[in-house]
Amino acid sequence: MTPTLRDVVDVLERLYPPTSAQSWDQVGLVTGDPDQPVERILLAVDPTLAVIEEARGKHADLLITHHPLLMRGVHSVATTSAKGASVTGLIVGDIALYVAHTNADVAAAGVCEALATAAGLTDTVPLSLVEDQPLGRVGRLGSPTTLGAFATALYAALPASAVGLRVAGPADAPVQTVAVLGGAGDDQFAAVRASGADVYVTADLRHHPALEAREEARGDAPYLIDAGHWSSEAVWLPSVREELGRALRVDIDISTVRTDPWTFTVGAENLGGMP
């Protein structure tokens, strides 16, 4: 029997309860009729125009994304704006949109756990509690390695991006305990230091917070890896497909559109001793 959108939403809200989203966030059903049938789902990090067009091309009935389309109030959905064109594309294409954002970050099978798995961590525990929810993960590698070897392995485990990984620390520094937080995480440095992590994997590290974190470390651990916002969260999409596939008889695709906004780099130099 073909599930309805209501059936899919019920599964999603068991996996990623909306009540666990942070207070500023906008999650849940954005477009769609709860009674409409769902035969094909597309999963993506961002509900961009290209992703919506991909969903239309695949005849998807539902697009599930990590990032919200309408985070802030809008006063027009005319197609003269990208937001308006997105909403129009969804409605004209009869595509429902569902968002699981910070509620997916903190879930047991969510973004941070997927990033921890990609990093090869075991025995993970939350990095911190934010609004009483377990944000980030801290775990251990199976055996000690170096920062350079760990970064190389992590890059191979993540969806490829134009920018790659940015690393702060000597390539030969020893690493075994790792903290991770998918997406922007430069507000968690105090928790990282308290965790005893040798390296912190996150994204969107700004100059001043990152520099101050390295100053506090006096050149020692915790070292930093900026894995890129899109890459550090796209690693979660296969987990969503697996979880939904257990509960529903429906075709599920992962978007092939790389919504990382960066396309190439110029003049990147290796200053950290990597071969």
Sequence and secondary structure as in RCSB ss.txt:
>XXXX:A:sequence
MTPTLRDVVDVLERLYPPTSAQSWDQVGLVTGDPDQPVERILLAVDPTLAVIEEARGKHADLLITHHPLLMRGVH
SVATTSAKGASVTGLIVGDIALYVAHTNADVAAAGVCEALATAAGLTDTVPLSLVEDQPLGRVGRLGSPTTLGAF
ATALYAALPASAVGLRVAGPADAPVQTVAVLGGAGDDQFAAVRASGADVYVTADLRHHPALEAREEARGDAPYLI
DAGHWSSEAVWLPSVREELGRALRVDIDISTVRTDPWTFTVGAENLGGMP
>XXXX:A:secstr
   BHHHHHHHHHHHS GGGS TT   EEEE  TTSB SEEEEES   HHHHHHHHHTT SEEEESS S SS  S
   TTSHHHHHHHHHHHTT EEEE  HHHHSSTTSHHHHHHHHTT EEEEEEEEETTEEEEEEEEEEEEEEHHHH
HHHHHHHS   SS  EEES TT EEEEEEEEEEE TT HHHHHHHT SEEEEE   HHHHHHHHHHHTTSSSEEE
E  HHHHHHTTHHHHHHHHHHH  SEEEE      S    SS    S   
